[in-house]
Amino acid sequence: MRNILLIIANNLKVSFRKKGNIVVYIFLPLLGILFSLLVYSGTGTSILKVGVADNDKSVLSIDLKGVLQGREGFTVSDVAEDEVNKKLLESGLDAVIVIPEGFGKSVYDGKIEKVDVVSLKGQSTTAWLEQVLNSHIDSLARLSLAAGGDKALFDIMYAQTKDDLIKMNVVKLADKVTSKNMTVTAIGLLIMFMMLGTSFTSMLILKEKRNRTYHRICSAPVNAWKYILANAVTSLIISIIQILILQLAMKYVFHIDTGVGGIELFVILLMFGLVATGIGLVVTAFSGSSYMASTLSSLIMTPTCMLGGCFWSVSMMPEFMRKLSYFMPQRWAIEALEKLQAGDSMAGIYLNLFVLFAFALALMLISAYKFSRTSNVQKFV
């Protein structure tokens, strides 16, 4: 045990001696959070600037404008009809409602004139506005139908609805979708940086092979299994440091609501840290040179992160790629995170954690076996 601890202490000392490694281990995960903040900074709910060109000036047309003024998410201002195009082109307004002349009379007659919504920003901008307008105009149409053309009766019923005889309870729900998506993006990037960090740590083995230190260690009372265990623990410690820094930064610095408990998130990332350690050791075990190890690491890390959903949602990929993603450990880690965000308990992600552990165990066993069978290091470069 003492020899293992000595190897771990030496590996940590060598790893953090280089400033470049500190950047990879600590600052890149923080840059991942900043990147996710940048990506989702403009996805929140914005205020829609609405202009109203009232060509009728009736009580009903003025009340139609008041319906919008009483809603959150809108700023309403008057605009002349001949200024509509200018306001829209200059982005002074997002949309303009054009109320035709005779709108009030058409309501009493039961043949409501169409209210136009003009915008240069498409359906995504006008859909919400049209929904509010259609709801109000539909209520007017029902009152007009019930009044049967009797203006006095319509006015009485309309006044009753304005006096809130029909009550509405409005409940505001906090929108956590942006925070959750931001968390998934940040965790996806952390997973990639964890794999990069463990590959850097595994490079210590290559350096020791190149310096013939590995051969001398294996000649001492330290067999390949103990040597692999020491390097695995070193990689895992560095992964834990990355995880803790990311979690603390997200909670106390950037104030991101992950939608997942801190312990649950730590467990998921820790399990993937084991997988990343196993991948780094396998790459090292099967590499005949430092160049080969670097190339192999890149060939494994980038495609698996892409297929595993680290850069984009798996749901965006074609069906055959979604099936292929189940062979990537990144998919199981991110899926576990999304399950917890959707309301599942730890019991709902046991399969994900088991699969991650199986990946890690298989990779470490393969690397330990390969190291134990490799005796010729004299030509390693």
C-alpha positions in Angstrom: 0.0 0.0 0.0 2.8 2.4 0.8 4.3 1.9 -2.6 1.0 2.7 -4.2 0.6 5.9 -2.2 4.1 7.0 -3.1 3.3 6.5 -6.8 0.0 8.5 -6.4 1.8 11.3 -4.6 4.5 11.5 -7.3 2.0 11.4 -10.1 0.0 14.3 -8.6 3.1 16.3 -8.0 4.2 15.8 -11.6 0.7 16.5 -13.0 0.3 19.8 -11.3 3.8 20.9 -11.9 3.0 21.9 -15.4 0.9 25.1 -15.9 -0.6 23.6 -19.1 -2.1 20.7 -17.1 -3.6 23.1 -14.6 -5.4 24.9 -17.4 -6.8 21.6 -18.7 -7.8 20.4 -15.2 -9.3 23.5 -13.8 -9.8 26.4 -16.2 -11.2 24.5 -19.2 -14.2 23.2 -17.2 -14.9 26.8 -16.1 -14.7 27.9 -19.7 -17.3 25.3 -20.5 -19.7 26.9 -18.1 -19.0 30.3 -19.6 -19.6 28.8 -23.1 -23.0 27.4 -22.0 -24.0 30.7 -20.5 -23.1 32.4 -23.8 -25.1 29.9 -25.8 -28.3 30.2 -23.6 -27.9 33.9 -22.7 -30.5 35.0 -25.3 -33.0 32.2 -24.8 -35.0 33.7 -22.0 -38.4 35.3 -22.3 -38.2 38.7 -23.9 -40.7 41.6 -23.9 -42.6 42.0 -27.2 -42.9 45.6 -28.4 -46.4 45.9 -29.9 -47.9 48.9 -31.7 -51.6 49.5 -32.2 -53.0 51.3 -35.2 -56.6 52.0 -34.1 -58.6 53.2 -37.1 -61.9 52.8 -35.3 -61.5 54.7 -32.0 -64.5 52.9 -30.5 -65.0 51.7 -27.0 -64.4 48.1 -28.1 -61.2 48.9 -30.1 -59.8 50.9 -27.1 -60.6 48.0 -24.8 -58.9 45.6 -27.2 -55.7 47.7 -26.7 -56.3 47.6 -23.0 -56.3 43.8 -23.1 -52.7 43.8 -24.3 -51.7 46.5 -21.8 -52.9 44.3 -19.0 -50.8 41.3 -20.0 -47.2 40.7 -18.9 -44.7 40.3 -21.8 -46.1 43.2 -23.9 -45.3 46.9 -24.2 -48.1 48.6 -26.1 -47.9 52.0 -27.9 -50.0 53.8 -30.4 -48.8 54.1 -34.0 -50.3 55.7 -37.1 -51.1 53.4 -39.9 -48.8 55.2 -42.3 -45.8 54.7 -39.9 -46.3 50.9 -39.5 -43.7 49.9 -42.1 -41.1 52.4 -40.9 -41.4 51.2 -37.3 -41.1 47.6 -38.3 -38.2 48.1 -40.6 -36.3 50.2 -37.9 -37.0 47.4 -35.3 -38.8 50.0 -33.2 -41.7 47.5 -32.9 -41.8 43.8 -33.1 -45.4 43.7 -34.3 -48.3 46.0 -35.1 -52.0 45.4 -34.6 -54.2 47.1 -37.2 -57.8 47.6 -36.0 -60.0 48.4 -39.0 -62.5 51.2 -39.2 -66.0 50.0 -38.1 -64.6 47.3 -35.8 -67.0 48.2 -33.0 -70.1 48.2 -35.2 -69.1 44.9 -36.8 -69.0 43.3 -33.3 -72.6 44.5 -32.6 -73.7 43.3 -36.0 -72.2 39.8 -35.4 -69.9 40.1 -38.3 -66.5 41.0 -36.7 -64.0 42.7 -39.0 -60.6 41.0 -39.1 -57.9 42.5 -37.0 -54.5 42.2 -38.8 -51.2 41.5 -37.1 -48.2 42.8 -39.1 -44.6 41.7 -38.3 -41.3 41.1 -40.0 -40.2 38.4 -37.5 -42.5 35.6 -38.5 -44.9 33.3 -36.8 -42.6 32.7 -33.8 -43.1 36.3 -32.8 -46.8 36.8 -33.7 -48.2 33.4 -32.5 -48.4 34.5 -28.8 -49.9 37.9 -29.8 -52.5 36.3 -32.1 -53.5 33.8 -29.4 -54.3 36.7 -27.0 -56.2 38.6 -29.6 -58.1 35.6 -30.9 -59.2 34.7 -27.3 -60.6 38.2 -26.7 -62.3 38.5 -30.1 -63.8 35.0 -29.7 -65.3 36.2 -26.4 -66.8 39.3 -28.2 -68.2 37.0 -30.9 -69.9 34.8 -28.3 -71.4 37.9 -26.5 -72.6 39.2 -29.9 -74.3 35.9 -30.7 -76.0 35.8 -27.3 -77.2 39.4 -27.7 -78.7 38.7 -31.1 -78.0 42.1 -32.5 -79.4 44.0 -29.4 -76.7 46.6 -28.8 -78.1 47.5 -25.3 -78.0 43.9 -24.2 -74.5 43.4 -25.6 -73.3 46.4 -23.6 -74.8 45.0 -20.4 -73.2 41.6 -20.8 -69.9 43.2 -21.9 -69.9 45.4 -18.9 -70.4 42.4 -16.6 -67.4 40.6 -18.1 -65.3 43.7 -17.7 -66.4 43.9 -14.0 -64.7 40.5 -13.5 -67.8 38.5 -12.9 -65.8 35.8 -14.6 -62.7 35.4 -12.4 -59.3 34.1 -13.5 -56.6 32.8 -11.3 -53.1 33.4 -12.8 -50.3 31.2 -11.5 -46.8 32.1 -12.5 -44.5 29.1 -13.1 -40.7 29.5 -13.0 -39.1 28.5 -16.4 -36.2 26.2 -15.6 -35.8 24.8 -19.1 -32.9 27.2 -19.9 -31.0 26.4 -16.6 -31.4 22.7 -17.3 -30.2 22.9 -20.8 -27.4 25.1 -19.7 -26.4 22.4 -17.1 -26.5 19.6 -19.7 -24.2 21.6 -22.0 -21.8 22.4 -19.2 -21.7 18.8 -18.1 -21.2 17.6 -21.6 -18.2 19.8 -22.0 -16.9 18.7 -18.6 -17.1 15.1 -19.7 -14.9 15.9 -22.6 -12.4 17.8 -20.5 -12.4 14.9 -18.0 -11.4 12.6 -20.8 -8.8 15.0 -21.9 -7.5 15.3 -18.3 -7.2 11.6 -17.7 -5.4 11.2 -21.0 -2.9 13.7 -19.9 -2.5 11.8 -16.6 -2.0 8.5 -18.5 0.7 10.2 -20.5 2.8 9.9 -17.3 3.0 6.2 -17.9 4.3 6.8 -21.4 6.9 9.2 -20.1 8.0 6.6 -17.5 8.3 4.0 -20.3 10.3 6.4 -22.4 12.6 7.1 -19.5 12.8 3.4 -18.5 11.3 4.3 -15.1 8.4 1.9 -15.8 10.8 -1.0 -16.2 12.5 -0.2 -12.9 9.2 0.2 -11.1 8.0 -3.2 -12.3 11.4 -4.7 -11.2 10.6 -3.5 -7.7 7.9 -5.0 -5.4 5.2 -3.3 -7.5 3.4 -5.4 -10.1 1.4 -4.2 -13.1 -1.9 -4.3 -11.1 -0.6 -2.1 -8.4 1.0 0.3 -10.9 -2.3 0.6 -12.8 -4.3 1.0 -9.6 -2.0 3.9 -8.6 -2.4 5.7 -11.9 -6.1 5.0 -11.9 -6.5 6.6 -8.5 -4.4 9.6 -9.6 -6.7 10.2 -12.6 -9.7 9.7 -10.4 -8.5 12.3 -7.9 -8.0 14.8 -10.7 -11.5 14.1 -12.0 -12.9 14.7 -8.5 -11.1 18.0 -8.3 -12.7 19.0 -11.7 -16.1 17.9 -10.6 -16.0 19.8 -7.3 -14.8 22.9 -9.0 -17.5 22.8 -11.6 -20.3 22.1 -9.1 -19.1 24.9 -6.8 -18.8 27.4 -9.6 -22.2 26.6 -11.0 -23.9 27.0 -7.6 -22.0 29.8 -6.0 -20.4 31.8 -8.8 -22.8 31.5 -11.8 -26.0 30.6 -9.7 -27.2 28.0 -12.2 -30.1 25.9 -11.0 -29.1 22.4 -12.3 -32.4 20.8 -11.4 -30.3 18.0 -9.7 -29.1 17.5 -6.2 -25.4 18.1 -5.6 -24.7 14.6 -4.4 -26.6 12.9 -7.2 -24.7 15.0 -9.8 -21.4 14.2 -8.1 -22.2 10.4 -8.2 -23.0 10.5 -11.9 -19.8 12.4 -12.8 -17.7 10.3 -10.5 -18.9 7.1 -12.3 -18.0 8.7 -15.6 -14.6 9.7 -14.1 -13.9 6.0 -13.6 -14.8 5.4 -17.2 -12.6 8.2 -18.4 -9.7 6.8 -16.3 -10.2 3.4 -17.9 -10.2 4.9 -21.4 -7.0 6.8 -20.7 -5.3 3.6 -19.4 -6.4 1.5 -22.4 -5.1 4.1 -24.8 -1.8 4.1 -23.0 -1.6 0.3 -22.8 -2.1 -0.2 -26.6 0.1 2.7 -27.8 3.6 2.0 -29.1 4.6 5.6 -28.9 3.6 9.0 -27.5 2.4 10.1 -31.0 0.2 7.0 -31.3 -1.3 7.6 -27.9 -2.1 11.2 -28.7 -3.7 10.3 -32.0 -5.7 7.3 -30.6 -6.9 9.5 -27.7 -8.3 12.1 -30.1 -9.8 9.5 -32.4 -11.7 8.0 -29.4 -12.6 11.2 -27.5 -14.1 13.4 -30.2 -16.4 10.9 -32.0 -17.7 9.3 -28.8 -18.5 12.7 -27.3 -20.4 13.6 -30.4 -22.3 10.4 -30.5 -22.8 10.4 -26.7 -24.6 13.8 -26.7 -22.0 16.0 -25.2 -22.2 18.6 -27.9 -25.9 18.4 -28.9 -29.0 16.4 -27.8 -29.1 12.8 -28.9 -32.7 13.4 -30.0 -31.4 15.5 -32.9 -29.5 12.6 -34.4 -30.9 10.1 -36.9 -32.4 6.9 -35.6 -29.3 4.6 -36.4 -27.0 7.1 -34.6 -29.3 7.2 -31.5 -29.1 3.4 -31.3 -25.3 3.6 -31.8 -25.1 6.1 -28.9 -26.0 3.5 -26.4 -22.5 2.0 -26.9 -21.0 5.3 -25.7 -20.6 5.8 -21.9 -21.2 9.6 -22.3 -24.8 8.8 -23.4 -25.5 6.9 -20.2 -24.1 9.7 -18.0 -26.0 12.5 -19.7 -29.2 10.4 -19.8 -28.9 9.9 -16.1 -28.6 13.7 -15.6 -31.7 14.3 -17.8 -33.7 11.6 -15.9 -33.0 13.4 -12.6 -33.9 16.7 -14.1 -37.2 15.2 -15.3 -38.1 14.2 -11.7 -36.7 10.6 -11.4 -35.0 9.5 -8.1 -31.7 7.8 -7.8 -33.6 4.5 -8.2 -34.4 5.5 -11.7 -30.8 5.8 -12.8 -29.4 2.6 -11.3 -29.1 1.1 -14.7 -27.2 4.1 -16.0 -24.8 3.9 -13.1 -24.4 0.1 -13.5 -23.6 0.5 -17.2 -21.0 3.2 -16.4 -19.4 1.0 -13.7 -19.3 -1.9 -16.2 -17.6 0.2 -18.8 -15.0 1.4 -16.2 -14.3 -2.1 -14.9 -13.9 -3.7 -18.3 -11.6 -0.9 -19.5 -9.4 -1.2 -16.4 -9.2 -4.9 -16.6 -8.2 -4.8 -20.2 -5.5 -2.2 -19.5 -4.1 -4.1 -16.5 -3.9 -7.3 -18.5 -2.2 -5.6 -21.4 0.4 -4.0 -19.1 1.1 -7.3 -17.4 1.8 -9.0 -20.7 4.0 -6.2 -22.0 7.6 -6.9 -21.2 9.6 -5.2 -24.0 9.9 -1.5 -23.4 13.3 -1.0 -24.8 12.2 0.4 -28.1 9.5 2.7 -26.8 9.8 6.3 -28.1 
